[in-house]
Amino acid sequence: MAANPYYILDIGKDASNQEIIRAAALQMRQKRFCAKEIAQAQKMLLDPVSRGCQEFLYHFDFKGLEERLCRPLEAKPPEFDAPCLTLFDNETHDS
């Protein structure tokens, strides 16, 4: 799995394309990561589909989701109000 491109380029999730390009150039000069990693990070974030995936992987808040999924089940589920289904309760069917 590739490393976090936001970490490699040292940018936030709301960075513009121009900021991504500038950050990649700066990282090339600083040589914290190899050129291939920097180029891959830049490419991932400049492509809109890939960027959406990266944003989901590295910036989605799973904590709230985990709390909702791991809560104990209620003894009785909440009432389901479906008035459209009661239309058929009092109908008489002619055979």
ABEGO torsion letter per residue (X at the ends): XBBBAAAAAGBBAABBAAAAAAAAAAAAAAGABBAAAAAAAAAAAABAAAAAAAAAAAABBAAAAAAAAABBBBABBBBBBBAAAAAAAABBBBX
